Amino acid sequence: MRPFEYAAPTTAQEAIALLAEHGDRAKVLGGGTDLIVDLKHKPGNISILVDVTSIPEFLGIEETDEGLRIGSMAKYGEIMEHPLCLEYTPEIVAASHTVGAVQTRNLGTIGGNLVTCVPSADSAPSLLVLDAEVTIAGPDGNRRIPLQEFFVGPRKTCLQPHELLMEIWIPKANLGKPSHFLKFGLRKGQALALVNAAAAIWLDDKQQIAEPRIAIGAVAPTPIRAPKAEAHLAGKKPTDELLTEAAEIAVSECKPIDDFRASANYRRQLVRTMTFRCLKRSVEIASKR
Ligand SMILES: Cc1cc2nc3c(=O)[nH]c(=O)nc-3n(C[C@H](O)[C@H](O)[C@H](O)COP(=O)(O)OP(=O)(O)OC[C@H]3O[C@@H](n4cnc5c(N)ncnc54)[C@H](O)[C@@H]3O)c2cc1C
């Protein structure tokens, strides 16, 4: 690895100014579990790492009138033990448990996972089914967008030059929404997802499905929602037959590839099974309320 400078600004604007000053030669550093590996393999012409883990607005987990705010630099280990996450977003806790091994979870951040933007990012499905939004800090101030719009392509987000991912919001209306996350990898630990999936639903007073959400990873260029499958569920009784139909529609909304880990057909079968199981478990949780 080539030598580079290191800066640890304590405000977003200070970090943004450093990025503007150094241009392409600056890289943002979170926990470093993706970035340092990348720099080892492709050192490039980096002159400075701008560590954003000391910026207070990027840290912490709190409940406000708007919902649950998760700082982008919250580590998996922190999320896994945080009382608000355990109470309101157990599927995000479950997803965090599946990332890498203890070392990765103690350093890696949820924001770094979203910015890396690989199709298999394990944080994405459970956030997408809760209609998460993200706040982006930039030279002209902050903007908030739905997480779904943040993902643009494989390893490509909508972040503009000198912009930073500051925080993630789960809307108040979705705190505690019955939901479930599943990941399938080739090993129990230290495995990227062949497929990961999450679902979330409410049951209304007639015990019909309301606001269904399905999100799936590693089967398209970015983590995706399955809007046709969701539409098929809305306003209906959650029978096994209906959930099976929705899972089949979700398969048709994916574009998995063949690679050295699994064939596209195997991934389609996983989507079918995992979507059904995520929906079924969400319905079970909702039925007990
Ligand atoms: C051994 C190992 C196992 C892993 N297992 C998994 C796994 O099971 N599932 C999974 O999804 N991932 C896995 N990963 C990938 C990685 O750990 C996660 O994506 C992690 O969440 C990245 O977070 P980080 O804070 O370490 O990001 P960093 O490595 O610090 O940064 C990642 C990217 O995001 C940018 N960035 C970071 N923070 C910000 C910010 N606030 N604003 C703008 N840009 C930013 C960086 O410039 C870099 O491009 C694994 C990695 C390793 C090394």
The ligand as an SDF file (V2000), in Angstrom:
LIG
                    3D

 53 58  0  0  0  0  0  0  0  0999 V2000
  -14.0110  -10.3620    5.9660 C   0  0  0  0  0  0  0  0  0  0  0  0
  -15.1560   -9.5320    5.4850 C   0  0  0  0  0  0  0  0  0  0  0  0
  -16.4420  -10.0430    5.5400 C   0  0  0  0  0  0  0  0  0  0  0  0
  -17.5180   -9.2940    5.0790 C   0  0  0  0  0  0  0  0  0  0  0  0
  -18.7750   -9.8190    5.1500 N   0  0  0  0  0  0  0  0  0  0  0  0
  -19.8340   -9.1120    4.6930 C   0  0  0  0  0  0  0  0  0  0  0  0
  -21.1500   -9.6720    4.7560 C   0  0  0  0  0  0  0  0  0  0  0  0
  -21.3780  -10.7830    5.2210 O   0  0  0  0  0  0  0  0  0  0  0  0
  -22.1740   -8.9050    4.2760 N   0  0  0  0  0  0  0  0  0  0  0  0
  -21.9740   -7.6480    3.7610 C   0  0  0  0  0  0  0  0  0  0  0  0
  -22.9620   -7.0150    3.3470 O   0  0  0  0  0  0  0  0  0  0  0  0
  -20.7400   -7.1000    3.7150 N   0  0  0  0  0  0  0  0  0  0  0  0
  -19.6720   -7.7910    4.1550 C   0  0  0  0  0  0  0  0  0  0  0  0
  -18.4080   -7.2480    4.1080 N   0  0  0  0  0  0  0  0  0  0  0  0
  -18.2170   -5.9210    3.5470 C   0  0  0  0  0  0  0  0  0  0  0  0
  -18.0930   -4.7770    4.5970 C   0  0  0  0  0  0  0  0  0  0  0  0
  -17.6720   -5.2430    5.8340 O   0  0  0  0  0  0  0  0  0  0  0  0
  -19.3960   -4.0060    4.7860 C   0  0  0  0  0  0  0  0  0  0  0  0
  -19.8760   -3.5130    3.5530 O   0  0  0  0  0  0  0  0  0  0  0  0
  -19.2160   -2.8440    5.7810 C   0  0  0  0  0  0  0  0  0  0  0  0
  -20.4750   -2.4700    6.2740 O   0  0  0  0  0  0  0  0  0  0  0  0
  -18.5370   -1.6350    5.1820 C   0  0  0  0  0  0  0  0  0  0  0  0
  -18.5460   -0.5980    6.1460 O   0  0  0  0  0  0  0  0  0  0  0  0
  -17.2250    0.1980    6.5490 P   0  0  0  0  0  0  0  0  0  0  0  0
  -17.6150    1.1930    7.5710 O   0  0  0  0  0  0  0  0  0  0  0  0
  -16.1300   -0.7280    6.9010 O   0  0  0  0  0  0  0  0  0  0  0  0
  -16.9380    0.9260    5.1520 O   0  0  0  0  0  0  0  0  0  0  0  0
  -15.5410    1.4450    4.5520 P   0  0  0  0  0  0  0  0  0  0  0  0
  -14.7190    0.2950    4.1130 O   0  0  0  0  0  0  0  0  0  0  0  0
  -14.9090    2.4230    5.4570 O   0  0  0  0  0  0  0  0  0  0  0  0
  -16.1180    2.2340    3.2820 O   0  0  0  0  0  0  0  0  0  0  0  0
  -16.8110    1.5600    2.2660 C   0  0  0  0  0  0  0  0  0  0  0  0
  -17.0620    2.5510    1.1150 C   0  0  0  0  0  0  0  0  0  0  0  0
  -17.9860    3.5540    1.5320 O   0  0  0  0  0  0  0  0  0  0  0  0
  -17.3790    4.8470    1.5030 C   0  0  0  0  0  0  0  0  0  0  0  0
  -17.9150    5.5130    2.6830 N   0  0  0  0  0  0  0  0  0  0  0  0
  -17.8780    5.0350    3.9740 C   0  0  0  0  0  0  0  0  0  0  0  0
  -18.5880    5.8320    4.7700 N   0  0  0  0  0  0  0  0  0  0  0  0
  -19.0880    6.8260    4.0030 C   0  0  0  0  0  0  0  0  0  0  0  0
  -19.9290    7.9620    4.2660 C   0  0  0  0  0  0  0  0  0  0  0  0
  -20.4140    8.2070    5.4870 N   0  0  0  0  0  0  0  0  0  0  0  0
  -20.2680    8.7810    3.2330 N   0  0  0  0  0  0  0  0  0  0  0  0
  -19.7900    8.5200    1.9830 C   0  0  0  0  0  0  0  0  0  0  0  0
  -18.9940    7.4740    1.6840 N   0  0  0  0  0  0  0  0  0  0  0  0
  -18.6590    6.6320    2.6780 C   0  0  0  0  0  0  0  0  0  0  0  0
  -15.8830    4.6060    1.4630 C   0  0  0  0  0  0  0  0  0  0  0  0
  -15.1940    5.6490    0.7940 O   0  0  0  0  0  0  0  0  0  0  0  0
  -15.8070    3.2990    0.6750 C   0  0  0  0  0  0  0  0  0  0  0  0
  -15.9270    3.5780   -0.6990 O   0  0  0  0  0  0  0  0  0  0  0  0
  -17.3030   -7.9930    4.5560 C   0  0  0  0  0  0  0  0  0  0  0  0
  -16.0070   -7.4630    4.5200 C   0  0  0  0  0  0  0  0  0  0  0  0
  -14.9440   -8.2120    4.9830 C   0  0  0  0  0  0  0  0  0  0  0  0
  -13.5710   -7.6280    4.9250 C   0  0  0  0  0  0  0  0  0  0  0  0
  1  2  1  0
  2  3  1  0
  2 52  2  0
  3  4  2  0
  4  5  1  0
  4 50  1  0
  5  6  2  0
  6  7  1  0
  6 13  1  0
  7  8  2  0
  7  9  1  0
  9 10  1  0
 10 11  2  0
 10 12  1  0
 12 13  2  0
 13 14  1  0
 14 15  1  0
 14 50  1  0
 15 16  1  0
 16 17  1  0
 16 18  1  0
 18 19  1  0
 18 20  1  0
 20 21  1  0
 20 22  1  0
 22 23  1  0
 23 24  1  0
 24 25  2  0
 24 26  1  0
 24 27  1  0
 27 28  1  0
 28 29  2  0
 28 30  1  0
 28 31  1  0
 31 32  1  0
 32 33  1  0
 33 34  1  0
 33 48  1  0
 34 35  1  0
 35 36  1  0
 35 46  1  0
 36 37  1  0
 36 45  1  0
 37 38  2  0
 38 39  1  0
 39 40  1  0
 39 45  2  0
 40 41  1  0
 40 42  2  0
 42 43  1  0
 43 44  2  0
 44 45  1  0
 46 47  1  0
 46 48  1  0
 48 49  1  0
 50 51  2  0
 51 52  1  0
 52 53  1  0
M  END
$$$$
